Amino acid sequence: MIDKEQVHKVATLARLQMTEAEEEQITTQMSSILEYFEQLSELNTDNVPPTTRAIDMSNVTRPDELHPYPNREAILKEAPDPDGDFFRVPKILSEE
């Protein structure tokens, strides 16, 4: 499947330092993984819809809803560095 030379090449490209023993271990493990994928590729999946998870899951979040706050001055009063009607925040982008 995969040989030690290929593992060494990928490790070099990824800038990973591996000992001979680690390269040998990774070669064995990667070969086992690729053999398993070969077995999976033999399955007929024509009638199987594409999925991202084995079980059905959905994200439980609330919808974003706008709720205007009637007391603008109270919010600005709590700001550490207000600038008139605005919040002053630290600069995070450079002008380069």
VOGU-3710 file (C-alpha; in Angstrom, 3 decimals, decimal comma):
1> midkeqvhkv> 0,000/0,000/0,000  2,206/2,813/1,276  5,916/2,467/1,738  8,436/4,051/4,055  9,715/6,378/1,318  6,251/7,902/0,857  5,849/8,394/4,609  9,271/10,055/4,748  8,385/12,352/1,826  5,079/13,428/3,416
11> atlarlqmte> 6,774/13,954/6,786  9,404/16,133/5,095  6,751/18,186/3,279  4,860/18,617/6,554  8,128/19,534/8,286  7,795/16,675/10,756  10,863/15,097/12,258  10,489/11,346/12,701  12,809/8,645/13,853  13,227/5,461/11,826
21> aeeeqittqm> 11,013/3,627/14,318  8,269/6,262/14,026  8,399/6,128/10,231  8,079/2,347/10,365  5,142/2,561/12,774  3,355/5,217/10,682  3,944/3,179/7,515  2,268/0,166/9,093  -0,634/2,201/10,474  -1,242/4,098/7,228
31> ssileyfeql> -1,171/0,866/5,228  -3,819/-0,614/7,526  -5,999/2,489/7,153  -5,681/2,472/3,360  -6,496/-1,255/3,225  -9,659/-0,542/5,200  -10,627/2,203/2,752  -10,126/-0,256/-0,094  -12,579/-2,602/1,599  -15,077/0,240/1,963
41> selntdnvpp> -14,720/1,181/-1,708  -15,974/-2,300/-2,645  -19,393/-1,548/-1,126  -22,275/-0,602/-3,396  -23,330/2,877/-2,325  -25,505/3,775/-5,327  -28,679/4,122/-3,241  -27,040/5,679/-0,181  -27,527/9,445/0,112  -24,425/11,494/0,951
51> ttraidmsnv> -24,210/12,435/4,622  -21,781/14,242/6,859  -22,558/12,169/9,972  -23,539/8,603/10,654  -26,407/9,737/12,879  -28,866/12,558/12,327  -27,872/15,624/14,322  -28,950/19,211/14,239  -27,509/22,273/15,845  -29,751/23,546/18,616
61> trpdelhpyp> -29,421/27,291/18,467  -31,822/30,110/18,851  -32,542/32,353/15,888  -30,857/35,741/15,896  -33,457/38,372/16,631  -32,957/42,092/16,895  -34,069/43,547/20,221  -33,411/47,292/20,362  -32,280/48,506/23,758  -34,148/51,656/24,740
71> nreailkeap> -31,478/53,157/27,004  -28,497/53,881/24,718  -26,815/56,132/27,271  -26,760/53,338/29,869  -24,954/51,030/27,456  -22,418/53,692/26,460  -21,858/54,542/30,127  -20,695/50,929/30,727  -18,192/51,024/27,857  -14,555/51,284/28,972
81> dpdgdffrvp> -13,691/53,934/26,337  -16,789/55,503/24,719  -16,369/58,015/21,900  -19,503/60,137/21,754  -22,273/57,843/20,511  -19,816/55,055/19,601  -17,746/52,343/21,264  -13,997/52,746/20,885  -12,270/49,376/20,427  -8,622/48,385/19,958
91> kilsee> -7,357/48,368/16,373  -7,058/44,808/15,082  -6,186/45,336/11,408  -3,064/46,951/10,077  -3,052/49,337/7,154  -0,598/47,219/5,135
//
